[in-house]
């Protein structure tokens, strides 16, 4: 990208040399034929387009347009309210002022509407951190410092805002038919003479004051108008800079990070649910183990009790043998019942143990999924931040 900017700058300088080398005409001598006017206008457009290439390179390198040179020292003047002046040739890396073949300086105007809310700021001559990607909440809640990276993404955002802005007469704009149209920046060749005889080289609507109003680039040259305007609209400049693709990529990365974060939060919820289910299964297991303990004690108590009763009956001469046999059968039945209860308790304990082991395994799986989702969310967040920080240079 920087190499392209250098090439464009060289082409602009060549265009300027070509234009300056064109034979001049007497200062107040009008161009007579329509063909000659057309040729001169096309020649001037080529000249201005060349320096528009220089500005394009400056944008790429600085993520902003230069401020105008208001005091003719070759250096940009960025004080508030300075929206038009000469091209700041020294700021642009050029060695001499940018003039036409008659030595008249090329007029340069840029849209400069500063706003306290940076997301609505349209001061195209000042680099600001206008764009903040819609990142997931954990970024703002972390210890990470919010992105203060100012780059081409922020300039593209300003162009997007300008495209939706109503015309402001104190900002650079052109008159097309009966309509005023905003421009990101414009260049004006004041021509070779004061064609409309109003005491200044700028003709027609062209003026640097307030309003910062200029003729349409399609305005034809006449005996009373020999200026040439090159205007760059916000949508045109955004297309040249590939802003739609850039903003789409940055926003897409941020949205992917948000989706990954939502998936992570869902994984956390599921893990918490599995942990709760595991606790319930653990409680069931504890209760089943307690039931086994109770059933074991019941078997022991019944066996001892029945044995004691049987011994007592056997030692009592008043108790018949039939009664003793009946008592022994009853004791055996009681012990068998207690043993069945113990078997049932053991089975329930085994089932509870199986359910607990399964719940514990699912908790482990849910924790693994949560960790994976957390890593994905972190990776996507880093990608979103990196994409925002790269600006123009996404490759």
N, C-alpha and C positions, 0 to 999 in steps of 0.2 A: 504493500500500500504506500509506504514512504517512497519507494522507488518510482511509483506512478506519479506521486506528487512532484518529485524532482523533474520527471519528464515533462509534466504539464507546465511547470515553471519555466523550463527551457523553451518550450513551444510558445509560451506567452511572451517571453523576452524577444524571441525571433519575430513574433507577430508585431510587437511594439517597434522593433527596428524597421520592419518592413513598412509599417504605417508612417513612421517618422521620415523614412526615406522617400515617401511619395512626394512628388513636386508640389509645392504650396501654391496657393492662389492669393491674390491680393486680399487683404483682410476683409474689406467690405464689398468684395466683388461677388455677386451671386452666381451660382452655377446655372447656366442657361437651359440646357436641354434636360428632358425628363430622364433620358438614358443616363446622362452624366450624374444626375441626382441619385438615381438608383444605384449606380456603380459606387458612388461615394458612400452611400448609406450601407451597402453590403460590405464594403471595405472596412468601415467603422465598426460594423457588427462583428466582423472577424477579429478585429483588434480588441474589442471589449470581451468577446468570448475567450480570447487568450488569457486575459487577466482574470477572468472568472475561473479559469483553470488554476491560476495561482492561489486564488481564494479557496478553491476546493482542496488544494494541497495543505493550506494553512488549517482548514477545518480538520482534516485528517490527523494532522500532527498535534493540534491543540484542543480539539473538541469544542471549538467555538469559532466565530468569525472575528476578525480584528475590529477594534473600534476605529472610527474615522480619525483622520489627522485634522484637527481644527485650527492649528496655529502654523501649519506649513513647515514644521520642522522634520517631517518624515517619520515621526513616531506617533503611534496611536494615542488618542486622548480618551480615556474611559470614564471621565466624570459623568455623573448623571445628567441626562438631557442632551448629550452630544450624540446626535443620530446621523449627521451628515457632515461631509467635509471632503478632504482629499484622500486618496489612497495612501496609507502610511507605508511608504516604500521601504523605509529602513526596517520597520517591524516585519515586513514581508520578506526581508532578505535581499531586496533590490538595491542597487547602488545609486540610482538617480530617480527623481520624481517621475511619476507616470503622467505624461502629457500627450496631447495630439501633435500633429505635424506643425501646428502654429504655436506650440508652446503653452497651450491652455491646459490646465490640470484637469484630469478626469475626476468627476464628482462621484463620490461613493456614499451611499446611505445604507443603513442597516436597521432592522427592527429591534428596538430595545425597550421592552416593557417589563421592568423588574416587579416582582411580587414577593411579599413576605412569605406566602405559602409557596414553597419551591416547586411543588407539583404543578403550579399554575404559572410559574415564572417563564417569561418569553424574552429575556434579555439575551439575544443571540451572541452578543459580543463578550459575555462573561461566562466562564465555565462554572457551573453549579451542579450540586448533587440533587437534580430534580427527580430522578426516577428511583423509587424504592420497590424492588420486587415484592410481590405478595407472598411472603415467606411464612412457614408454619409457626405456631405459637412457641415451640420449644426454642426457636432461634432468639426470640425476644426475651425469653425467660432464662436463657443460658448466660454464661459469663462473657460470651463473645461480644465484641464491640460491633454495633450496627455498621453496615457498609457505608463508608464515606468516600468510596471510589467515585471520582468524577471523570467521565470519559464520553465516548461517542454515544453511548446509550442515552445519557442525559441530554445531549444535543438533539438526538432524534426525538426524544420526548417533548422537547421545547417546540420542535417543528410540528409535531402532532398537535400540540396545544394551539399553536398559531393557526393551523388549518381549520380549527373550530372557532377562531376568534372573530368577532365582529370588527369591521373596519374602524380604526382609530385615526383621526385626522392628524394627530401629533406624531404618528409613526409613519415609517416609509411605506408609501402606497402609490399606485398609478391609477390613472383615469382611463378606463376602457369603455368607450361609448359614453353612456350616462352613469356608469357604475364606478365606484372606487373599489380597488382590489388591493388587499395586503400583499406585501412582498417580503421575503426573507432578507434580501439585499438587492441593490441595483447599482449599476454603473451608468454614468452619463457622459458622453462626449459632447462638450458644449459647442462643437462646430468651429468654423473658421471665422465667424463674424457675428455681430449682433444683428441677426436677420430681421428681428421685429422692431429694431431701433428703440428699445426701451432702456438703453444705457447699460446693459449687461449681456454677457455672452449667452447665458441660458435663455432659451426662447420658450414661448408658449406658457404652459402650466409649470414648467420645470423651475423649482426653487428649493433652496436648502432650509428655509425657515419653517415657520409653523403656519399652515400645515406643511408637512414634508411630502409634498405632492409632485408627481412627475407625469409626463405624457406616457401614453401607451407605447411599448416597443414597436407597435405596428404603425405609429404615426408617420406618414410620408413626409419627406422633405419638400419644402416649397420655397418660394422666394422670401417668405417671412419665417421660415422654420428650417434650421439646418442642424439641429441637435439629433443625437442618436441615443436611445435608451436601451440598455440591456437589463431586464428584470428577472430575478429568479424567485419564483413562488415557493412556498413552503412544501407543497406536494412534489413539485419538480425536483427540488433539492433533496428531499427525502428519498425520492426514487433513485437519484444519482448516487446517493450515499448508501443505498440498499437498507434504509431504515425499517421498512415494513418487515423484511426478513430478520433483521437484527432484533427488533422488539419482539417479534413472534418467538424467536429462539429463547430470549431471556425470559419472557413470560411463560413459555412452555416449560422451561427448566424449573421455574418457580412453582408452577402448577403441579409438575411431577413430584417435587419435594412435598407439596401439600398433600397430594394423594398418598405418598409413601408415609407421611406422618399420620394420616387418618388410618391407614392400614396398621401402623404400629400401635395406635391407640386401641384399635379393635383387638389386636393380638394381646395387649395388656389386659383388656377386659376379659378375654377368653381365659387367659392364664389365671387371673384372679378368680374366675368362676371355677376353674378346675381345682384350684387350691381350696376353695370353699367346699367343693364336692369331696375332695380328699379328706378334709377335716370331718365331714359328715360320715364318710365310710370308716374313718378311724374311730369315731365315736360308736358307730355300729359294732365294730370289732371289739372295742373295749366292753361294750354291753354283752356281746356274745361270750366273751371270755369270762365275764362275771357270772353269766348264766351257767356256764360249764362248771365253774367253781361251786356255785350253789347246788347244782345237780349232783356233783361229786360228794359234797357234804351230805346231801339228802340220802344218797345211796348208803353212805357210811352210817348215818344216824338210824336209818330204817333197819339195816342189817344188825347193828348192835342191839337195837331195841327188840327186834324180833327174836334174836338169839337169847336175850335176857328173859323174855317172856316164855320162850320155849323151855329154857332150863328150869325156870321157876315152876312151870306146869308139870314138867317131868318129875320134879322132886316132891310134888304135892300128892300124897296118897289118895286124896279125895277126888282127884281128877282122873277120869277114866282114860284108858288108852285111846279110845276113839276121839275124845276131846283133844288129847295131845296131838294126834295125827291131824285133826282139823286145824289146830293152831299152827302146826308146822306148815300146812298148805297155805294158810293165810299169810304166814310170814314170807313164804317163798313168793307168793303173788305180790306182796308189797315190795319186796326186793326187786322183783322183775319189773314192776312199774317204775321204780326209781331208776333202774338201769336203762329202761327205754327212754325216760326223760333225759338221762345223761347222754345217751346216744343222739337224741334229737338236738340237745344243746351243742354237742360236739360238731354235728353236721352244720348247724347254723353258724358256729364259730368258724368252721372251714369255709363256708360260703362267704362269710363276712371278711375273712382273710383274703379270699380270691378277689372280692369286690374292692377291698382296700388296695391290694397290689395293682389292680387294673386302674383304679383312680390315681394312684401314685405315678404309674407309668404315663397316664394321660397328662398329669401335671408336668411331668418332665418334658413330654413332647410339646406342651403348650409353652413352657419356658424356653425351649429351643426355638420354637416359632417366634416368640416374642423377641428373643435375641437377634434372630435373623431379620425380623421386621425393623428392629432398632438400627441395625447396621445399614439396611437399605435406606431408611429414613435419613440417617446421618450422611450416607454417600450421596443421596439425591440433594440434600441441603448443600453439601460442599460443591456439587456440580452447579447448582443454581447460583451460589455465591461466586464461583469461579467464572461462570458465564457472564455474570453482571460485571465482574472486575475486568474482564478481557476487553470490553468495549468493542471497538472496530475489529480487533485482531482475534477473531474466533478460531482461526486455524491453529 
